[in-house]
Amino acid sequence: MRGFVSRWIVCAALTAVLVPEVWAQQSGEEWTPRGYLGGSVGRAKYSLGSCAAGFTCADSDSGFRVFAGAWLGQSVGLEASYVNLGELARNGGTVKAQGFNASVLLGLPVHERVTLFGKVGMTLGWTDVAPTAPGVRGGTDHGLRWGFGAGAQFDLGPAWALRVDWDRYRLDFIESIKSVSFLSVGAAYRF
């Protein structure tokens, strides 16, 4: 529990230090938060390693993400999301992962309707490994880990935008920490 709290404190401190610094660099820009809500669907690719002998192991599945956030000017944003990374058939059983993420976004407008962005944040993830293969450990786990990503937003008008996101989550599985990549396409409603 102590590690969980200290990671959130580090994340909050970095946000408190970095966000005002970026705002100061945008001195010519009027600061007006612009909120948004959205969702996306995509493909999750797990990096779980080898399979037990005689069993098949999938390494990808479809997933979805719902998110809310705000651009705090043209170049800085904050976003919170829930992500479900699907369910894999592995070692005669299943593997599932999901989590809540909070990220800082740094955007680069490349056209009046297109913004490229990078993001870094923390994910509180839950995993469930339920194998039937002999000798393969199963169980549930959770943890708070760093993650990062990149994407592009294409404005369709004043209220709607299309988004393409690639995210890399580090999640606690029963025996180790593994990565899951998620490539998704979605839409956002801005208000």
KOLKOL-47778 format. One record per residue: residue number from 1; x, y, z of N, C-alpha, C, CB in turn. Coordinates in nm, 2 decimals. Atoms other than C-alpha are relative to their C-alpha. Last residue first. Glycine has a CB too. Example, Ala and Ser with C-alpha at 12.3 -4.5 7.8 and 13.67 -1.06 7.14 Angstrom:
2
i, nc1, nc2, nc3, cac1, cac2, cac3, cc1, cc2, cc3, cbc1, cbc2, cbc3
2, -0.09, -0.11, 0.00, 1.37, -0.11, 0.71, -0.08, 0.11, 0.08, 0.04, 0.05, -0.14
1, 0.09, -0.12, 0.00, 1.23, -0.45, 0.78, 0.09, 0.12, 0.00, -0.10, 0.00, 0.12
# end
This chain:
191
i, nc1, nc2, nc3, cac1, cac2, cac3, cc1, cc2, cc3, cbc1, cbc2, cbc3
191, 0.10, -0.10, -0.06, -1.77, 2.10, -2.48, 0.08, 0.11, 0.06, -0.09, -0.07, 0.10
190, -0.06, -0.11, -0.08, -1.58, 1.84, -2.70, -0.11, 0.10, 0.04, 0.10, 0.08, -0.09
189, 0.09, -0.11, 0.00, -1.72, 1.51, -2.81, 0.05, 0.11, 0.09, -0.15, -0.04, 0.05
188, 0.01, -0.09, -0.12, -1.45, 1.26, -2.88, -0.10, 0.11, -0.02, 0.14, 0.05, 0.05
187, 0.06, -0.13, 0.02, -1.44, 0.97, -3.13, -0.01, 0.07, 0.14, -0.14, 0.00, -0.07
186, 0.13, -0.04, -0.07, -1.25, 0.65, -3.15, -0.04, 0.14, -0.04, 0.02, -0.02, 0.14
185, 0.06, -0.11, 0.08, -0.97, 0.44, -3.30, -0.13, 0.04, 0.07, -0.02, -0.04, -0.15
184, 0.15, -0.02, 0.01, -0.75, 0.22, -3.09, -0.03, 0.12, -0.08, -0.05, 0.02, 0.14
183, 0.02, -0.09, 0.11, -0.40, 0.06, -3.06, -0.15, 0.02, -0.02, 0.07, -0.05, -0.13
182, 0.14, -0.01, 0.04, -0.34, -0.10, -2.72, 0.00, 0.11, -0.11, -0.09, 0.04, 0.12
181, 0.02, -0.11, 0.09, 0.00, -0.23, -2.61, -0.14, 0.00, -0.05, 0.10, -0.01, -0.12
180, 0.11, 0.02, 0.09, 0.02, -0.46, -2.30, -0.01, 0.13, -0.09, -0.13, -0.03, 0.07
179, 0.05, -0.11, 0.08, 0.35, -0.49, -2.11, -0.12, -0.04, -0.08, 0.10, 0.06, -0.08
178, -0.01, 0.01, 0.14, 0.43, -0.73, -1.83, -0.06, 0.12, -0.07, -0.08, -0.13, -0.04
177, 0.06, -0.11, 0.06, 0.51, -0.72, -1.46, 0.02, -0.01, -0.15, 0.07, 0.14, 0.05
176, -0.10, -0.10, 0.04, 0.57, -1.06, -1.30, -0.08, 0.12, -0.06, 0.09, -0.05, -0.11
175, -0.14, 0.03, -0.02, 0.42, -1.37, -1.15, 0.10, 0.11, -0.04, 0.04, -0.13, -0.07
174, -0.02, 0.08, -0.12, 0.05, -1.30, -1.10, 0.15, -0.03, 0.03, -0.07, -0.13, -0.01
173, 0.06, 0.13, 0.01, 0.04, -1.02, -1.36, 0.04, -0.08, 0.12, 0.03, -0.07, -0.14
172, -0.04, 0.11, -0.09, 0.11, -0.66, -1.27, -0.08, -0.12, -0.03, -0.02, 0.04, 0.15
171, 0.09, 0.06, -0.09, 0.06, -0.43, -1.56, 0.06, -0.11, 0.08, -0.13, -0.05, -0.08
170, -0.07, 0.10, -0.07, 0.27, -0.19, -1.77, -0.09, -0.05, 0.11, 0.14, 0.06, 0.06
169, 0.03, 0.02, -0.15, 0.05, -0.02, -2.02, 0.09, -0.10, 0.06, -0.15, -0.04, 0.02
168, -0.08, 0.12, -0.05, 0.16, 0.10, -2.37, -0.02, 0.00, 0.15, 0.15, 0.02, -0.04
167, -0.04, 0.00, -0.14, -0.09, 0.32, -2.55, 0.07, -0.12, 0.04, -0.13, 0.01, 0.09
166, -0.08, 0.12, -0.03, -0.15, 0.40, -2.92, 0.05, 0.02, 0.15, 0.12, -0.02, -0.10
165, -0.09, 0.00, -0.11, -0.43, 0.64, -2.99, 0.07, -0.13, 0.00, -0.08, 0.01, 0.13
164, -0.07, 0.13, 0.01, -0.62, 0.74, -3.30, 0.10, 0.01, 0.11, 0.08, -0.01, -0.15
163, -0.13, 0.02, -0.07, -0.88, 1.01, -3.24, 0.06, -0.14, -0.04, -0.01, 0.01, 0.15
162, -0.04, 0.14, 0.01, -1.17, 1.15, -3.44, 0.13, -0.01, 0.07, 0.00, -0.05, -0.15
161, -0.14, 0.03, 0.05, -1.31, 1.49, -3.33, 0.02, -0.15, 0.00, 0.11, 0.06, 0.10
160, -0.04, 0.14, 0.02, -1.66, 1.64, -3.27, 0.15, -0.02, -0.05, -0.09, -0.08, -0.09
159, 0.04, 0.09, -0.11, -1.78, 1.97, -3.12, 0.06, -0.14, -0.01, -0.15, -0.01, 0.01
158, -0.02, -0.06, -0.13, -1.63, 2.26, -3.33, -0.03, -0.10, 0.12, -0.09, 0.12, 0.02
157, 0.07, -0.13, -0.02, -1.59, 2.06, -3.64, 0.02, 0.05, 0.14, -0.16, -0.03, -0.03
156, 0.10, 0.01, 0.10, -1.44, 1.73, -3.76, -0.08, 0.13, 0.00, -0.09, -0.12, 0.02
155, 0.13, -0.07, -0.03, -1.12, 1.78, -3.56, -0.09, 0.00, -0.12, 0.04, 0.15, 0.03
154, 0.05, -0.06, 0.12, -0.86, 1.51, -3.62, -0.13, 0.07, 0.02, -0.01, -0.10, -0.12
153, 0.14, -0.04, -0.01, -0.67, 1.40, -3.31, -0.03, 0.08, -0.13, -0.03, 0.09, 0.13
152, 0.04, -0.11, 0.09, -0.35, 1.21, -3.33, -0.15, 0.03, 0.02, 0.04, -0.03, -0.15
151, 0.12, 0.00, 0.08, -0.18, 0.97, -3.09, -0.02, 0.12, -0.09, -0.12, -0.02, 0.09
150, -0.01, -0.11, 0.11, 0.10, 0.88, -2.86, -0.13, -0.01, -0.08, 0.12, -0.02, -0.09
149, 0.06, 0.02, 0.13, 0.14, 0.66, -2.55, 0.01, 0.12, -0.09, -0.15, -0.02, 0.03
148, -0.02, -0.11, 0.09, 0.28, 0.62, -2.20, -0.07, -0.03, -0.13, 0.16, 0.02, -0.03
147, 0.04, 0.03, 0.13, 0.24, 0.41, -1.89, 0.03, 0.12, -0.09, -0.14, -0.05, -0.01
146, -0.01, -0.11, 0.11, 0.37, 0.41, -1.54, -0.04, -0.06, -0.13, 0.15, 0.05, -0.01
145, -0.12, 0.00, 0.08, 0.24, 0.14, -1.29, 0.00, 0.12, -0.10, 0.02, -0.13, -0.08
144, 0.00, -0.13, 0.06, -0.01, 0.10, -1.01, 0.14, 0.02, -0.07, -0.01, 0.12, 0.11
143, -0.12, -0.09, -0.03, -0.08, -0.25, -0.92, -0.01, 0.13, -0.07, 0.13, -0.07, -0.03
142, 0.02, -0.14, 0.03, -0.33, -0.54, -0.93, 0.12, 0.08, 0.04, -0.13, 0.05, 0.08
141, -0.10, -0.09, -0.06, -0.32, -0.92, -0.92, -0.04, 0.14, -0.04, 0.14, -0.03, -0.06
140, 0.02, -0.14, 0.04, -0.55, -1.21, -0.98, 0.11, 0.08, 0.06, -0.14, 0.05, 0.05
139, 0.04, -0.09, -0.11, -0.47, -1.58, -0.98, -0.02, 0.14, -0.05, 0.10, 0.00, 0.11
138, 0.11, -0.09, 0.03, -0.31, -1.85, -1.19, -0.03, 0.09, 0.12, -0.12, -0.08, -0.04
137, 0.07, -0.07, -0.10, 0.02, -2.04, -1.19, -0.11, 0.09, -0.04, 0.10, 0.08, 0.08
136, 0.00, -0.14, 0.03, 0.11, -2.28, -1.47, -0.09, 0.07, 0.11, -0.07, 0.03, -0.14
135, -0.12, -0.07, -0.02, 0.22, -2.62, -1.35, 0.00, 0.15, -0.03, 0.11, -0.07, -0.07
134, -0.07, 0.03, -0.12, -0.06, -2.81, -1.51, 0.13, 0.07, 0.01, 0.03, -0.16, 0.01
133, -0.12, 0.08, 0.02, -0.24, -2.62, -1.78, 0.07, -0.03, 0.13, 0.10, 0.08, -0.10
132, 0.03, 0.14, -0.04, -0.59, -2.51, -1.67, 0.12, -0.09, -0.03, -0.12, -0.05, -0.08
131, -0.04, 0.11, 0.09, -0.50, -2.14, -1.67, -0.05, -0.13, 0.05, 0.15, 0.00, -0.01
130, 0.07, 0.13, -0.04, -0.70, -1.86, -1.50, 0.04, -0.11, -0.10, -0.15, 0.03, 0.00
129, -0.06, 0.11, 0.07, -0.49, -1.53, -1.50, -0.07, -0.13, 0.05, 0.15, -0.01, 0.01
128, 0.05, 0.13, -0.04, -0.68, -1.22, -1.39, 0.05, -0.11, -0.09, -0.16, 0.00, 0.01
127, -0.02, 0.11, 0.09, -0.53, -0.87, -1.41, -0.06, -0.13, 0.06, 0.14, -0.02, -0.04
126, 0.04, 0.13, -0.06, -0.62, -0.54, -1.25, 0.02, -0.11, -0.11, -0.15, 0.00, 0.05
125, 0.05, 0.11, 0.08, -0.45, -0.21, -1.34, -0.04, -0.12, 0.08, 0.10, -0.04, -0.11
124, 0.04, 0.09, -0.10, -0.41, 0.13, -1.18, -0.07, -0.12, -0.07, -0.09, 0.06, 0.12
123, 0.11, 0.09, 0.02, -0.24, 0.31, -1.46, -0.02, -0.09, 0.12, 0.01, -0.09, -0.13
122, 0.01, 0.12, -0.09, -0.02, 0.61, -1.42, -0.12, -0.08, -0.03, 0.01, 0.04, 0.15
121, 0.09, 0.00, -0.12, 0.07, 0.88, -1.68, 0.01, -0.13, 0.08, -0.14, 0.02, -0.04
120, -0.06, 0.08, -0.10, 0.25, 0.98, -1.99, -0.08, 0.01, 0.12, 0.15, 0.05, 0.03
119, 0.05, 0.00, -0.14, 0.11, 1.12, -2.31, 0.08, -0.09, 0.09, -0.15, -0.05, 0.00
118, -0.06, 0.11, -0.07, 0.22, 1.22, -2.66, -0.06, 0.01, 0.14, 0.15, 0.02, 0.01
117, -0.02, -0.01, -0.14, 0.01, 1.43, -2.90, 0.07, -0.12, 0.06, -0.13, 0.02, 0.08
116, -0.07, 0.12, -0.04, -0.04, 1.51, -3.26, 0.03, 0.02, 0.15, 0.13, -0.02, -0.08
115, -0.09, -0.01, -0.11, -0.31, 1.77, -3.33, 0.07, -0.13, 0.02, -0.07, 0.06, 0.12
114, -0.08, 0.12, -0.04, -0.49, 1.81, -3.66, 0.10, 0.03, 0.11, 0.07, -0.06, -0.12
113, 0.09, 0.10, -0.05, -0.77, 2.06, -3.75, 0.07, -0.13, 0.04, -0.09, -0.04, -0.12
112, 0.11, -0.06, -0.08, -0.58, 2.39, -3.78, -0.09, -0.11, 0.05, -0.07, 0.10, -0.08
111, 0.09, -0.06, 0.10, -0.27, 2.19, -3.89, -0.12, 0.05, 0.08, -0.05, -0.11, -0.11
110, -0.07, 0.00, 0.13, 0.03, 2.05, -3.71, -0.08, 0.06, -0.11, 0.04, -0.14, -0.03
109, 0.09, -0.02, 0.11, -0.09, 2.13, -3.35, 0.08, 0.01, -0.13, -0.09, 0.13, 0.02
108, -0.07, -0.08, 0.10, 0.16, 1.97, -3.11, -0.10, 0.02, -0.12, 0.13, -0.07, -0.05
107, 0.05, 0.00, 0.14, 0.01, 1.83, -2.80, 0.08, 0.09, -0.08, -0.14, 0.04, 0.00
106, -0.07, -0.11, 0.06, 0.15, 1.72, -2.46, -0.03, 0.00, -0.15, 0.16, 0.00, 0.03
105, -0.02, 0.00, 0.15, -0.09, 1.50, -2.27, 0.07, 0.13, -0.04, -0.14, 0.00, -0.07
104, -0.03, -0.13, 0.05, -0.07, 1.43, -1.89, 0.02, -0.01, -0.15, 0.12, 0.07, 0.07
103, -0.12, -0.04, 0.08, -0.22, 1.10, -1.80, 0.00, 0.15, -0.02, 0.00, -0.07, -0.13
102, 0.00, -0.15, 0.00, -0.46, 0.93, -1.56, 0.13, 0.04, -0.06, -0.01, 0.05, 0.15
101, -0.12, -0.07, 0.03, -0.54, 0.56, -1.62, -0.02, 0.15, 0.01, 0.04, -0.03, -0.15
100, 0.03, -0.14, 0.00, -0.79, 0.31, -1.48, 0.13, 0.08, -0.02, -0.08, 0.05, 0.13
99, -0.06, -0.10, -0.09, -0.74, -0.05, -1.56, -0.06, 0.14, -0.01, 0.14, 0.00, -0.01
98, 0.08, -0.12, 0.01, -0.83, -0.38, -1.73, 0.07, 0.10, 0.09, -0.15, -0.02, 0.03
97, -0.06, -0.12, -0.06, -0.67, -0.71, -1.80, -0.09, 0.12, -0.02, 0.14, 0.02, -0.06
96, 0.07, -0.12, 0.02, -0.79, -1.07, -1.87, 0.07, 0.12, 0.07, -0.15, -0.01, 0.06
95, -0.08, -0.11, -0.06, -0.61, -1.40, -1.92, -0.08, 0.13, -0.03, 0.15, 0.01, -0.06
94, 0.01, -0.14, 0.05, -0.81, -1.72, -1.99, 0.09, 0.10, 0.08, -0.15, 0.05, 0.02
93, 0.09, -0.09, -0.08, -0.78, -2.09, -1.97, -0.01, 0.14, -0.06, 0.05, 0.00, 0.15
92, 0.13, 0.07, -0.03, -0.63, -2.38, -2.16, -0.10, 0.08, 0.08, 0.03, -0.13, 0.07
91, -0.03, 0.11, -0.08, -0.28, -2.23, -2.15, -0.13, -0.07, 0.05, 0.08, 0.04, 0.13
90, -0.14, 0.03, -0.03, -0.41, -1.90, -2.29, 0.01, -0.12, 0.09, 0.08, 0.11, 0.05
89, 0.00, 0.15, -0.02, -0.74, -1.79, -2.45, 0.15, -0.04, 0.01, -0.07, -0.08, -0.11
88, -0.07, 0.09, 0.09, -0.72, -1.41, -2.42, -0.02, -0.14, 0.04, 0.15, 0.03, 0.01
87, -0.02, 0.13, -0.07, -0.97, -1.17, -2.27, 0.06, -0.09, -0.10, -0.14, -0.05, 0.05
86, 0.05, 0.13, 0.05, -1.00, -0.80, -2.36, 0.03, -0.12, 0.08, 0.06, -0.02, -0.14
85, -0.09, 0.06, 0.10, -0.79, -0.50, -2.28, -0.04, -0.14, -0.04, 0.14, 0.00, 0.06
84, 0.02, 0.14, -0.01, -1.06, -0.30, -2.10, 0.08, -0.06, -0.11, -0.16, -0.04, 0.00
83, -0.03, 0.08, 0.12, -0.95, 0.06, -2.05, -0.03, -0.15, 0.04, 0.15, 0.02, -0.04
82, 0.02, 0.15, -0.03, -1.10, 0.32, -1.82, 0.03, -0.07, -0.12, -0.14, -0.03, 0.06
81, 0.07, 0.10, 0.08, -0.97, 0.68, -1.88, -0.02, -0.14, 0.07, 0.07, -0.02, -0.13
80, 0.03, 0.12, -0.08, -0.86, 1.00, -1.73, -0.07, -0.09, -0.09, -0.07, 0.04, 0.13
79, 0.10, 0.10, 0.05, -0.70, 1.28, -1.94, -0.01, -0.11, 0.10, 0.03, -0.05, -0.14
78, 0.01, 0.10, -0.11, -0.51, 1.61, -1.87, -0.11, -0.10, -0.05, -0.03, 0.06, 0.14
77, 0.12, 0.06, -0.04, -0.40, 1.83, -2.15, 0.01, -0.09, 0.11, -0.07, -0.06, -0.12
76, -0.01, 0.08, -0.12, -0.12, 2.06, -2.26, -0.15, -0.04, 0.03, 0.05, 0.09, 0.12
75, -0.11, 0.10, -0.01, -0.04, 2.21, -2.60, 0.00, -0.09, 0.12, 0.12, 0.07, -0.01
74, -0.02, 0.08, 0.12, -0.33, 2.41, -2.74, 0.09, -0.11, 0.03, 0.05, 0.09, -0.11
73, -0.07, -0.07, 0.10, -0.46, 2.54, -2.40, 0.02, -0.09, -0.12, 0.13, 0.06, 0.05
72, -0.02, -0.12, -0.08, -0.57, 2.34, -2.10, 0.08, 0.10, -0.08, 0.08, -0.03, 0.13
71, -0.12, -0.07, 0.05, -0.70, 2.06, -2.31, 0.00, 0.13, 0.07, -0.01, 0.02, -0.16
70, 0.01, -0.14, 0.04, -0.95, 1.87, -2.10, 0.13, 0.04, -0.05, -0.04, 0.09, 0.13
69, -0.12, -0.08, -0.02, -1.02, 1.51, -2.03, -0.03, 0.14, -0.03, 0.11, -0.05, -0.07
68, 0.04, -0.14, -0.02, -1.26, 1.22, -2.03, 0.12, 0.08, 0.03, -0.11, 0.01, 0.11
67, -0.09, -0.10, -0.05, -1.21, 0.87, -2.16, -0.07, 0.13, 0.02, 0.13, 0.01, -0.08
66, 0.08, -0.12, -0.02, -1.37, 0.54, -2.24, 0.08, 0.10, 0.07, -0.14, -0.03, 0.07
65, -0.04, -0.10, -0.09, -1.15, 0.26, -2.38, -0.10, 0.11, 0.00, 0.14, 0.05, -0.03
64, 0.06, -0.13, 0.01, -1.22, -0.07, -2.56, 0.05, 0.10, 0.11, -0.16, -0.01, 0.01
63, 0.03, -0.07, -0.13, -1.07, -0.40, -2.63, -0.07, 0.13, -0.02, 0.13, 0.02, 0.08
62, 0.06, -0.13, 0.01, -1.01, -0.66, -2.90, -0.03, 0.06, 0.14, -0.13, 0.00, -0.09
61, 0.14, 0.01, -0.01, -0.77, -0.95, -2.84, -0.06, 0.15, -0.02, -0.06, -0.06, 0.13
60, 0.08, -0.12, 0.03, -0.41, -1.03, -2.88, -0.15, -0.02, 0.01, 0.05, 0.06, -0.13
59, -0.07, -0.12, -0.05, -0.15, -1.28, -2.76, -0.07, 0.13, -0.03, 0.14, 0.00, -0.05
58, 0.03, -0.12, 0.07, -0.34, -1.61, -2.80, 0.08, 0.11, 0.06, -0.15, 0.04, -0.01
57, 0.00, -0.13, -0.08, -0.18, -1.91, -2.64, -0.02, 0.11, -0.10, 0.13, 0.01, 0.08
56, -0.01, -0.12, 0.09, -0.23, -2.27, -2.75, -0.01, 0.12, 0.08, -0.11, 0.00, -0.11
55, 0.11, -0.10, -0.01, -0.15, -2.56, -2.52, 0.02, 0.11, -0.10, -0.01, 0.05, 0.14
54, 0.12, 0.06, 0.03, 0.07, -2.87, -2.57, -0.12, 0.09, 0.00, -0.03, -0.12, 0.09
53, -0.01, 0.10, 0.11, 0.37, -2.74, -2.39, -0.14, -0.06, -0.02, 0.10, -0.11, 0.04
52, -0.03, 0.13, -0.05, 0.29, -2.43, -2.17, -0.01, -0.10, -0.12, -0.10, -0.04, 0.11
51, 0.12, 0.07, -0.04, 0.30, -2.10, -2.36, 0.05, -0.14, 0.05, -0.09, -0.02, -0.13
50, 0.03, 0.13, 0.06, 0.59, -1.85, -2.39, -0.13, -0.07, 0.06, 0.12, -0.10, 0.02
49, -0.10, 0.11, 0.00, 0.60, -1.49, -2.30, -0.06, -0.13, -0.06, 0.05, -0.02, 0.13
48, 0.00, 0.09, -0.12, 0.33, -1.25, -2.18, 0.10, -0.11, -0.01, -0.14, -0.06, 0.01
47, -0.14, 0.05, 0.00, 0.37, -0.95, -2.41, 0.02, -0.09, 0.12, 0.11, 0.12, -0.01
46, -0.07, 0.03, -0.13, 0.00, -0.87, -2.47, 0.14, -0.06, -0.03, -0.09, -0.11, 0.08
45, -0.10, 0.10, 0.02, -0.14, -0.70, -2.78, 0.08, -0.02, 0.13, 0.10, 0.04, -0.12
44, -0.10, 0.01, -0.10, -0.47, -0.51, -2.74, 0.10, -0.11, -0.03, -0.06, -0.02, 0.14
43, -0.06, 0.13, -0.02, -0.67, -0.42, -3.05, 0.11, 0.01, 0.11, 0.06, -0.05, -0.13
42, -0.12, 0.03, 0.06, -0.91, -0.13, -3.08, 0.05, -0.14, 0.03, 0.10, 0.10, 0.04
41, -0.02, 0.15, 0.01, -1.22, 0.04, -2.98, 0.13, -0.03, -0.07, -0.13, -0.06, -0.07
40, -0.08, 0.06, 0.11, -1.25, 0.40, -2.87, -0.01, -0.15, 0.01, 0.14, 0.06, 0.00
39, -0.02, 0.14, -0.01, -1.46, 0.63, -2.65, 0.07, -0.05, -0.12, -0.14, -0.07, 0.02
38, -0.01, 0.09, 0.12, -1.51, 0.99, -2.58, 0.02, -0.14, 0.03, 0.12, 0.05, -0.08
37, 0.04, 0.13, -0.04, -1.57, 1.29, -2.35, 0.01, -0.09, -0.12, -0.14, -0.01, 0.07
36, 0.05, 0.10, 0.10, -1.41, 1.63, -2.39, -0.03, -0.13, 0.07, 0.10, -0.02, -0.11
35, 0.02, 0.13, -0.04, -1.33, 1.95, -2.20, -0.05, -0.09, -0.11, -0.10, -0.01, 0.11
34, 0.09, 0.06, 0.10, -1.17, 2.26, -2.33, -0.02, -0.14, 0.03, 0.04, 0.03, -0.15
33, 0.01, 0.14, 0.00, -0.99, 2.47, -2.06, -0.11, -0.04, -0.10, -0.04, -0.06, 0.14
32, 0.14, 0.03, -0.02, -0.93, 2.83, -2.16, -0.01, -0.16, -0.01, -0.08, 0.06, -0.12
31, 0.02, 0.13, -0.07, -0.58, 2.97, -2.12, -0.15, -0.02, 0.02, 0.08, -0.01, 0.13
30, 0.10, -0.01, -0.11, -0.53, 3.25, -2.37, -0.03, -0.14, 0.05, -0.13, 0.07, -0.06
29, 0.13, 0.08, 0.02, -0.21, 3.19, -2.56, -0.09, 0.02, 0.11, 0.03, -0.15, -0.02
28, 0.08, -0.07, 0.10, 0.08, 3.44, -2.59, -0.14, -0.06, -0.02, 0.06, 0.01, -0.13
27, 0.04, -0.13, -0.05, 0.24, 3.31, -2.27, -0.09, 0.08, -0.09, 0.11, 0.08, 0.04
26, 0.11, -0.04, 0.09, 0.25, 2.95, -2.39, -0.06, 0.14, 0.03, -0.11, -0.11, 0.00
25, -0.06, 0.00, 0.13, 0.59, 2.88, -2.22, -0.11, 0.04, -0.11, 0.05, -0.13, -0.04
24, -0.08, -0.12, 0.01, 0.43, 2.97, -1.89, 0.06, 0.02, -0.13, 0.11, 0.00, 0.11
23, 0.09, -0.11, 0.02, 0.16, 2.71, -1.95, 0.08, 0.13, -0.01, -0.10, 0.01, 0.12
22, 0.04, 0.00, 0.13, 0.43, 2.45, -2.00, -0.09, 0.12, -0.03, -0.07, -0.13, -0.04
21, -0.11, -0.03, 0.08, 0.59, 2.53, -1.67, -0.04, 0.01, -0.15, 0.11, -0.10, 0.02
20, -0.02, -0.15, 0.00, 0.25, 2.54, -1.50, 0.12, 0.04, -0.08, 0.02, 0.04, 0.15
19, 0.11, -0.07, 0.07, 0.19, 2.18, -1.62, 0.02, 0.15, 0.01, -0.13, -0.05, 0.06
18, 0.00, -0.01, 0.15, 0.53, 2.04, -1.54, -0.11, 0.08, -0.06, 0.00, -0.14, -0.05
17, -0.12, -0.07, 0.04, 0.56, 2.11, -1.16, 0.00, 0.02, -0.15, 0.13, -0.08, 0.04
16, 0.00, -0.14, -0.05, 0.21, 2.02, -1.05, 0.12, 0.08, -0.04, 0.00, -0.01, 0.16
15, 0.10, -0.08, 0.07, 0.20, 1.72, -1.28, 0.00, 0.14, 0.05, -0.14, -0.06, 0.02
14, -0.04, -0.02, 0.13, 0.53, 1.59, -1.15, -0.10, 0.08, -0.08, 0.03, -0.13, -0.08
13, -0.10, -0.10, -0.01, 0.41, 1.63, -0.79, 0.06, 0.04, -0.14, 0.12, -0.05, 0.08
12, 0.07, -0.13, -0.03, 0.08, 1.45, -0.86, 0.11, 0.11, 0.00, -0.07, 0.00, 0.13
11, 0.07, -0.04, 0.12, 0.27, 1.16, -1.03, -0.07, 0.14, 0.02, -0.11, -0.11, -0.03
10, -0.10, -0.03, 0.10, 0.52, 1.13, -0.74, -0.07, 0.06, -0.13, 0.09, -0.12, -0.04
9, -0.06, -0.13, -0.05, 0.24, 1.14, -0.48, 0.10, 0.05, -0.11, 0.07, -0.01, 0.14
8, 0.10, -0.10, 0.03, 0.05, 0.87, -0.68, 0.06, 0.14, 0.05, -0.13, -0.03, 0.08
7, 0.01, -0.02, 0.15, 0.36, 0.65, -0.68, -0.10, 0.11, -0.03, -0.04, -0.13, -0.07
6, -0.11, -0.08, 0.04, 0.41, 0.71, -0.30, 0.00, 0.02, -0.15, 0.13, -0.07, 0.04
5, 0.01, -0.14, -0.04, 0.06, 0.60, -0.23, 0.11, 0.08, -0.05, -0.02, 0.01, 0.15
4, 0.12, -0.05, 0.08, 0.08, 0.27, -0.42, -0.01, 0.15, 0.03, -0.13, -0.07, 0.04
3, -0.05, -0.02, 0.14, 0.43, 0.19, -0.28, -0.11, 0.07, -0.08, 0.05, -0.12, -0.06
2, -0.09, -0.11, -0.01, 0.29, 0.23, 0.08, 0.05, 0.04, -0.14, 0.12, -0.02, 0.10
1, 0.08, -0.12, 0.00, 0.00, 0.00, 0.00, 0.09, 0.13, 0.00, -0.09, 0.00, 0.12
# end
